[in-house]
Amino acid sequence: MQIMTKSLILYDLKNKNNAEKTRILKNLYGYTDKSNMGKYVYQRKGLFSKFKYERWNKSAILVSNRDVADVTQILKKFGLNVLIMKLPTKKT
């Protein structure tokens, strides 16, 4: 049985204004784009679409340990402060 270890990644949006926060979150998680007064709807993918993650709240995500380096690189590209906490695994 393979145990997948995970890490909790916390990032800080405090020093960003509302426009920067919106741009960053859209780039990270993706968004729904509507055009022609909602006639056409497009789902835009974010940078995290290639990772399996769980979003815990506005500034915390849970990812597997193999993806931590890639995710933190993306977050630091936007100038965010990042804190990584490796979660202990339960041994059976």
BALOBA-1460 file (C-alpha; in Angstrom, 3 decimals):
// residues 92
<rec num="1" residu="m" x="0.000" y="0.000" z="0.000"/>
<rec num="2" residu="q" x="1.424" y="3.349" z="-1.041"/>
<rec num="3" residu="i" x="0.917" y="6.211" z="1.391"/>
<rec num="4" residu="m" x="0.679" y="9.617" z="-0.232"/>
<rec num="5" residu="t" x="2.082" y="12.293" z="2.042"/>
<rec num="6" residu="k" x="0.689" y="15.782" z="1.799"/>
<rec num="7" residu="s" x="1.716" y="19.308" z="2.647"/>
<rec num="8" residu="l" x="-0.335" y="22.316" z="3.609"/>
<rec num="9" residu="i" x="0.767" y="25.454" z="1.769"/>
<rec num="10" residu="l" x="-0.218" y="28.821" z="3.210"/>
<rec num="11" residu="y" x="0.237" y="31.999" z="1.195"/>
<rec num="12" residu="d" x="-0.251" y="35.639" z="2.090"/>
<rec num="13" residu="l" x="-2.187" y="38.156" z="-0.028"/>
<rec num="14" residu="k" x="-2.068" y="40.942" z="2.598"/>
<rec num="15" residu="n" x="0.229" y="43.317" z="0.716"/>
<rec num="16" residu="k" x="-1.799" y="43.151" z="-2.510"/>
<rec num="17" residu="n" x="-4.645" y="45.444" z="-3.530"/>
<rec num="18" residu="n" x="-8.017" y="44.050" z="-4.644"/>
<rec num="19" residu="a" x="-7.206" y="44.117" z="-8.367"/>
<rec num="20" residu="e" x="-3.924" y="42.231" z="-7.784"/>
<rec num="21" residu="k" x="-5.660" y="39.668" z="-5.543"/>
<rec num="22" residu="t" x="-8.310" y="39.003" z="-8.179"/>
<rec num="23" residu="r" x="-5.726" y="38.664" z="-10.960"/>
<rec num="24" residu="i" x="-3.606" y="36.272" z="-8.887"/>
<rec num="25" residu="l" x="-6.529" y="34.069" z="-7.829"/>
<rec num="26" residu="k" x="-7.896" y="33.888" z="-11.390"/>
<rec num="27" residu="n" x="-4.463" y="32.873" z="-12.656"/>
<rec num="28" residu="l" x="-4.060" y="30.239" z="-9.941"/>
<rec num="29" residu="y" x="-7.506" y="28.616" z="-9.838"/>
<rec num="30" residu="g" x="-9.091" y="29.584" z="-13.140"/>
<rec num="31" residu="y" x="-12.468" y="31.246" z="-13.657"/>
<rec num="32" residu="t" x="-15.665" y="31.201" z="-15.689"/>
<rec num="33" residu="d" x="-15.612" y="33.699" z="-18.550"/>
<rec num="34" residu="k" x="-18.935" y="34.917" z="-19.936"/>
<rec num="35" residu="s" x="-19.246" y="36.894" z="-23.136"/>
<rec num="36" residu="n" x="-22.060" y="38.476" z="-25.134"/>
<rec num="37" residu="m" x="-24.169" y="39.053" z="-21.993"/>
<rec num="38" residu="g" x="-23.800" y="35.455" z="-20.801"/>
<rec num="39" residu="k" x="-24.669" y="33.862" z="-24.124"/>
<rec num="40" residu="y" x="-21.294" y="32.158" z="-24.298"/>
<rec num="41" residu="v" x="-19.628" y="30.622" z="-21.256"/>
<rec num="42" residu="y" x="-16.017" y="29.482" z="-21.164"/>
<rec num="43" residu="q" x="-14.194" y="27.755" z="-18.329"/>
<rec num="44" residu="r" x="-10.648" y="29.167" z="-18.174"/>
<rec num="45" residu="k" x="-8.094" y="26.878" z="-16.555"/>
<rec num="46" residu="g" x="-5.708" y="28.114" z="-13.901"/>
<rec num="47" residu="l" x="-2.095" y="27.247" z="-13.203"/>
<rec num="48" residu="f" x="-3.188" y="24.737" z="-10.550"/>
<rec num="49" residu="s" x="-5.303" y="22.758" z="-13.032"/>
<rec num="50" residu="k" x="-2.455" y="20.300" z="-13.611"/>
<rec num="51" residu="f" x="-2.100" y="19.560" z="-9.875"/>
<rec num="52" residu="k" x="-4.400" y="17.630" z="-7.604"/>
<rec num="53" residu="y" x="-5.132" y="19.909" z="-4.668"/>
<rec num="54" residu="e" x="-7.688" y="20.706" z="-1.993"/>
<rec num="55" residu="r" x="-8.440" y="24.346" z="-1.298"/>
<rec num="56" residu="w" x="-8.991" y="24.727" z="2.453"/>
<rec num="57" residu="n" x="-9.735" y="28.447" z="2.543"/>
<rec num="58" residu="k" x="-8.786" y="31.668" z="0.783"/>
<rec num="59" residu="s" x="-5.070" y="31.251" z="1.389"/>
<rec num="60" residu="a" x="-4.414" y="27.582" z="2.131"/>
<rec num="61" residu="i" x="-4.161" y="24.562" z="-0.162"/>
<rec num="62" residu="l" x="-3.309" y="20.926" z="0.440"/>
<rec num="63" residu="v" x="-1.094" y="19.226" z="-2.162"/>
<rec num="64" residu="s" x="0.970" y="16.066" z="-2.363"/>
<rec num="65" residu="n" x="4.624" y="16.412" z="-1.414"/>
<rec num="66" residu="r" x="5.794" y="15.734" z="-4.979"/>
<rec num="67" residu="d" x="3.979" y="18.882" z="-6.205"/>
<rec num="68" residu="v" x="5.134" y="21.239" z="-3.431"/>
<rec num="69" residu="a" x="8.135" y="22.641" z="-5.325"/>
<rec num="70" residu="d" x="6.112" y="23.434" z="-8.448"/>
<rec num="71" residu="v" x="3.252" y="25.030" z="-6.503"/>
<rec num="72" residu="t" x="5.553" y="27.196" z="-4.378"/>
<rec num="73" residu="q" x="7.419" y="28.312" z="-7.501"/>
<rec num="74" residu="i" x="4.116" y="29.489" z="-9.008"/>
<rec num="75" residu="l" x="3.132" y="31.310" z="-5.803"/>
<rec num="76" residu="k" x="6.518" y="33.021" z="-5.481"/>
<rec num="77" residu="k" x="6.273" y="34.137" z="-9.107"/>
<rec num="78" residu="f" x="3.395" y="36.356" z="-7.972"/>
<rec num="79" residu="g" x="5.493" y="37.724" z="-5.081"/>
<rec num="80" residu="l" x="3.589" y="35.928" z="-2.333"/>
<rec num="81" residu="n" x="5.002" y="34.865" z="1.011"/>
<rec num="82" residu="v" x="4.705" y="31.087" z="1.343"/>
<rec num="83" residu="l" x="4.696" y="28.802" z="4.386"/>
<rec num="84" residu="i" x="4.861" y="25.016" z="3.907"/>
<rec num="85" residu="m" x="3.791" y="22.568" z="6.595"/>
<rec num="86" residu="k" x="4.354" y="18.865" z="5.978"/>
<rec num="87" residu="l" x="1.548" y="16.852" z="7.494"/>
<rec num="88" residu="p" x="2.380" y="13.703" z="9.409"/>
<rec num="89" residu="t" x="1.179" y="10.448" z="7.891"/>
<rec num="90" residu="k" x="-0.664" y="7.812" z="9.824"/>
<rec num="91" residu="k" x="1.198" y="4.502" z="9.875"/>
<rec num="92" residu="t" x="-0.957" y="1.418" z="9.641"/>
